[in-house]
Amino acid sequence: MGLPGDIVRASPASDPGRLMLHGRALRYIDEVARQGSIRKAARVLNVSPSAVNRFVLEMEEDLGAPIFERLPKGLKLTTSGEMLVAHIRETLRAHDRMRAQIKALKGLGRGEVTIATMATLAAGRLADVVTEFREAHPQVRLRVMVGTRPEVIESVASGQAELALAYNLPQDPRLHLAQEFQHRLGAVVARDHPLTIKSSVRLSDCLIYPLIMADRSLSLREVVQNLLPTGVDLNPVVETNSTEMMKRLVRRAPHITFLNRVDVDQELRDGDLAFLPIEASAGRQRLMLAHRAKGQLSPAGSRFLQLVQRLFDAAPLVE
């Protein structure tokens, strides 16, 4: 404790003004890296270019190394700058998560949850999860991003999305698997299809009808192909990467396709299609619920994850 009249200097960590300036500097440098120009970054941030330039120079002085390489056409990150910006973006994401978690201590207020998923899931049971979650937490904003498996993985790994729900995700150290649901495939047909006299079918029963198949960009195609004897191939009349088109085309007999029961929940409830389990099928789709390995879920994200687990577990997914 100092004597009367002593000047006690607060450490940077205990100085709120210093913390605010530090956070501003991080956001300014991040924006310069995105824009490749101090003037463009200043316009986006709605501040003067001199203010942005000052923060860049101060950070470079503090690091003892240049962050940007000054080129005639703009600024380019140096190796040191790339390391710094990666750290800045992780810090800003962590800061935003922390602020959301603090707000959530008063209950699930105005939060946001982003889910990366596949088209067939977004149009199926996941829509029921969204509906129930919105009814329970109307102030929480939900974003559902639809993409391919690589896009789903990258969205969650980069922090753009908080949760992933997708089929057959490969192992990735950046993701943590929260739960896996296993689905057995079935034949999906019109209600008046000849096969509906059966309660289940063999794959060979289906091959005599015109097939509407997932193309090779979808893991579903590989699962079906693996059910066939060696040397036997599928000969679809239509191939597509759109499960919505597959469902639309099989509404008219005698076309047939293969999907998981969860993919046709709504159509079965509406009486538009029939689902026939494939007998003795070893083929399964692995539906995986995952989140980023680093950091913690927000309270809203955790609640949404729990709701997915409950609603996807509510009915048996493997017949």
C-alpha positions in Angstrom: 0.0 0.0 0.0 1.5 3.3 -1.0 2.1 6.4 1.2 -0.3 9.4 0.9 0.5 11.3 -2.3 2.0 8.3 -4.1 0.9 7.7 -7.7 -0.4 4.1 -8.1 -0.5 3.0 -11.7 -3.2 0.4 -12.5 -2.0 -2.6 -14.4 -3.4 -3.0 -17.9 -5.5 -5.9 -16.9 -7.2 -3.9 -14.1 -7.8 -0.8 -16.3 -11.3 -1.0 -18.0 -10.3 1.8 -20.4 -7.2 -0.1 -21.5 -9.2 -3.3 -22.0 -11.7 -1.4 -24.2 -9.0 0.1 -26.3 -7.3 -3.3 -26.6 -10.6 -4.9 -27.8 -11.0 -2.0 -30.3 -7.5 -2.5 -31.6 -8.2 -6.2 -32.2 -11.3 -5.5 -34.2 -9.6 -2.7 -36.2 -6.7 -5.0 -37.2 -9.0 -7.9 -38.0 -11.0 -5.6 -40.4 -7.8 -4.3 -42.0 -6.8 -7.9 -42.7 -10.2 -8.6 -44.2 -10.2 -5.5 -46.4 -6.5 -5.3 -47.3 -6.7 -1.6 -46.9 -6.8 0.9 -44.0 -9.1 3.2 -45.8 -11.6 0.5 -46.7 -11.5 -0.9 -43.1 -12.1 2.6 -41.8 -15.2 3.0 -43.9 -16.5 -0.3 -42.6 -15.7 0.6 -39.0 -17.0 4.1 -39.5 -13.9 5.7 -38.0 -11.1 7.8 -39.5 -8.2 6.1 -41.3 -5.7 7.8 -39.0 -7.3 6.1 -36.0 -7.1 2.7 -37.7 -3.5 3.4 -38.8 -2.5 4.4 -35.3 -3.7 1.1 -33.8 -1.8 -0.9 -36.5 1.4 1.0 -35.8 1.1 0.6 -32.0 0.5 -3.1 -32.4 3.5 -3.5 -34.7 5.6 -1.6 -32.2 4.3 -3.7 -29.3 5.1 -6.9 -31.2 8.4 -5.7 -32.6 7.5 -7.0 -36.0 5.5 -5.8 -39.0 1.9 -7.1 -39.2 1.3 -6.0 -42.8 3.5 -5.8 -45.9 2.8 -2.5 -47.6 2.2 -3.1 -51.4 1.2 -0.8 -54.2 -2.3 -2.4 -54.3 -2.9 -2.6 -50.6 -1.8 -4.4 -47.5 -0.9 -8.1 -47.2 -0.4 -10.0 -43.9 3.1 -11.0 -43.0 3.8 -14.4 -41.4 3.7 -12.6 -38.0 0.5 -10.9 -39.1 -1.2 -14.2 -40.0 -0.3 -15.6 -36.6 -1.7 -12.5 -34.9 -4.9 -12.4 -36.9 -5.6 -16.0 -36.2 -5.2 -15.3 -32.5 -7.3 -12.1 -32.8 -10.2 -14.0 -34.4 -10.2 -16.7 -31.8 -10.0 -14.1 -29.0 -13.0 -12.1 -30.5 -15.1 -15.3 -30.9 -14.3 -16.3 -27.3 -15.2 -12.7 -26.2 -18.5 -12.9 -28.0 -19.3 -16.3 -26.5 -18.4 -15.0 -23.0 -20.7 -12.0 -23.4 -23.6 -14.2 -24.6 -23.0 -16.6 -21.7 -23.1 -13.7 -19.2 -26.4 -12.4 -20.7 -27.8 -16.0 -20.5 -27.2 -16.1 -16.7 -30.5 -14.2 -16.5 -32.2 -16.9 -18.6 -32.2 -17.5 -22.3 -32.7 -14.0 -23.5 -31.6 -12.5 -26.8 -29.1 -15.1 -27.8 -28.3 -16.8 -31.1 -27.7 -20.4 -32.1 -26.3 -21.4 -35.6 -26.7 -25.0 -36.8 -24.9 -26.4 -39.8 -26.8 -29.3 -41.4 -27.8 -31.0 -44.6 -30.8 -30.2 -46.8 -32.8 -33.4 -46.1 -32.4 -32.9 -42.3 -33.4 -29.2 -42.5 -36.6 -30.2 -44.3 -37.3 -33.1 -41.9 -37.2 -33.7 -38.1 -34.8 -30.8 -37.5 -37.6 -28.4 -38.5 -39.7 -29.9 -35.6 -36.7 -29.2 -33.2 -36.6 -25.6 -34.4 -40.3 -25.2 -34.0 -40.3 -26.5 -30.4 -37.2 -24.5 -29.5 -38.8 -21.3 -30.8 -41.9 -21.9 -28.8 -39.9 -22.3 -25.6 -37.4 -19.6 -26.2 -38.9 -16.9 -28.5 -36.2 -14.4 -27.9 -33.4 -16.6 -29.1 -32.5 -16.2 -32.8 -31.8 -19.4 -34.8 -29.8 -19.7 -38.0 -29.8 -22.9 -40.0 -27.0 -23.2 -42.6 -27.4 -26.0 -45.2 -24.4 -27.4 -46.9 -22.4 -30.5 -47.9 -20.5 -32.5 -45.3 -17.2 -30.6 -45.9 -19.1 -27.3 -45.6 -20.8 -28.4 -42.4 -17.5 -29.5 -40.8 -15.7 -26.2 -41.8 -18.6 -24.1 -40.5 -18.4 -25.6 -37.0 -14.6 -25.8 -37.0 -14.2 -22.2 -37.9 -16.8 -21.0 -35.4 -19.3 -19.8 -38.0 -21.8 -22.4 -36.6 -22.1 -23.7 -33.1 -23.6 -27.1 -33.8 -23.4 -29.7 -36.6 -26.1 -32.2 -37.5 -25.2 -34.3 -40.5 -24.8 -37.9 -41.9 -21.5 -39.8 -41.8 -19.2 -37.1 -40.7 -15.5 -38.2 -40.8 -13.4 -38.0 -37.7 -12.0 -34.5 -37.3 -10.0 -33.4 -34.3 -11.6 -30.0 -34.5 -15.0 -31.5 -33.7 -16.4 -33.1 -30.6 -19.1 -35.8 -31.2 -22.0 -35.2 -28.8 -24.2 -38.1 -30.0 -24.7 -40.5 -32.8 -28.0 -41.9 -34.1 -28.0 -44.9 -36.4 -30.6 -45.2 -39.2 -31.4 -48.2 -41.3 -32.4 -47.4 -44.9 -35.7 -48.1 -46.4 -37.4 -48.0 -49.8 -39.5 -44.9 -50.2 -42.5 -45.2 -52.6 -45.9 -43.8 -53.5 -48.8 -44.9 -51.4 -50.2 -46.9 -54.4 -46.9 -48.6 -55.3 -47.1 -52.4 -55.8 -44.5 -52.9 -53.1 -46.8 -51.4 -50.4 -48.5 -54.8 -50.0 -45.3 -55.8 -48.1 -44.3 -54.6 -44.6 -40.6 -54.8 -45.5 -38.7 -55.5 -48.7 -35.5 -57.0 -50.0 -33.2 -54.9 -52.0 -33.7 -57.3 -55.0 -37.4 -56.5 -54.8 -36.7 -52.9 -55.5 -34.3 -53.2 -58.4 -37.0 -54.2 -60.9 -38.5 -50.8 -60.6 -37.2 -47.5 -62.0 -34.8 -46.0 -59.4 -34.4 -42.4 -58.4 -31.0 -42.3 -56.7 -28.7 -40.0 -54.8 -25.7 -39.2 -56.9 -22.2 -40.1 -55.8 -21.7 -36.7 -54.0 -24.0 -38.0 -51.2 -23.0 -40.6 -48.7 -26.4 -42.2 -49.1 -25.4 -43.6 -52.5 -22.4 -45.4 -51.1 -24.5 -47.0 -48.3 -27.0 -48.3 -50.9 -24.3 -49.5 -53.2 -22.6 -51.5 -50.3 -25.8 -53.5 -49.9 -25.5 -55.0 -53.4 -23.5 -58.1 -54.2 -20.0 -57.6 -55.6 -20.1 -56.7 -59.3 -23.8 -55.6 -59.2 -24.3 -51.9 -59.9 -27.3 -49.6 -59.7 -28.8 -48.3 -62.9 -30.9 -45.3 -61.8 -33.2 -43.5 -64.3 -32.5 -40.3 -62.4 -29.5 -39.3 -60.3 -29.6 -36.1 -58.1 -28.0 -34.6 -55.1 -31.4 -33.2 -54.0 -33.3 -35.4 -51.6 -36.3 -33.1 -52.1 -36.4 -34.0 -55.8 -36.0 -37.7 -54.9 -39.1 -37.5 -52.7 -41.0 -35.5 -55.3 -40.3 -37.9 -58.1 -41.3 -41.1 -56.2 -44.8 -39.7 -55.5 -45.7 -41.3 -58.8 -45.5 -45.1 -59.0 -43.7 -47.2 -59.9 -40.5 -45.1 -59.1 -38.6 -45.9 -56.0 -35.8 -44.4 -53.9 -33.9 -45.1 -50.7 -33.9 -42.8 -47.7 -33.9 -42.9 -43.9 -37.2 -42.8 -42.2 -36.4 -39.6 -40.5 -35.9 -38.0 -44.0 -39.6 -38.6 -44.8 -41.2 -37.9 -41.4 -43.5 -35.1 -42.8 -44.4 -37.0 -45.9 -45.4 -40.1 -43.9 -47.5 -37.9 -41.5 -49.2 -36.3 -44.5 -49.8 -39.7 -46.2 -48.0 -38.8 -49.3 -45.3 -41.5 -49.3 -44.7 -45.0 -47.8 -41.5 -46.2 -46.1 -40.6 -49.9 -46.4 -37.7 -51.1 -44.2 -35.1 -53.2 -46.1 -34.9 -56.7 -44.7 -31.7 -57.9 -43.0 -30.0 -54.7 -44.1 -26.5 -54.1 -42.8 -26.5 -50.6 -44.4 -26.8 -47.8 -41.9 -26.5 -44.1 -42.0 -24.8 -42.5 -39.0 -26.5 -39.3 -38.1 -24.0 -37.3 -36.0 -24.6 -34.3 -33.6 -21.3 -32.4 -33.0 -19.9 -29.2 -31.8 -16.5 -27.5 -31.8 -13.8 -29.3 -29.8 -12.4 -26.0 -28.4 -14.5 -23.9 -26.0 -17.9 -24.4 -24.5 -21.4 -24.3 -25.9 -23.4 -21.2 -25.2 -26.4 -21.8 -22.8 -28.7 -21.5 -25.8 -26.6 -23.8 -27.9 -26.6 -26.4 -25.0 -30.4 -26.2 -24.8 -30.8 -26.7 -28.5 -28.4 -29.7 -28.4 -30.4 -31.3 -25.6 -33.6 -30.8 -27.6 -32.1 -32.5 -30.7 -31.1 -35.4 -28.5 -34.6 -35.8 -27.0 -36.5 -35.4 -30.3 -34.3 -37.6 -32.4 -34.3 -40.2 -29.6 -38.1 -40.0 -29.2 -38.7 -42.7 -31.9 -36.6 -45.7 -32.8 -34.4 -44.8 -35.8 -33.3 -48.4 -36.5 -36.1 -50.7 -37.2 
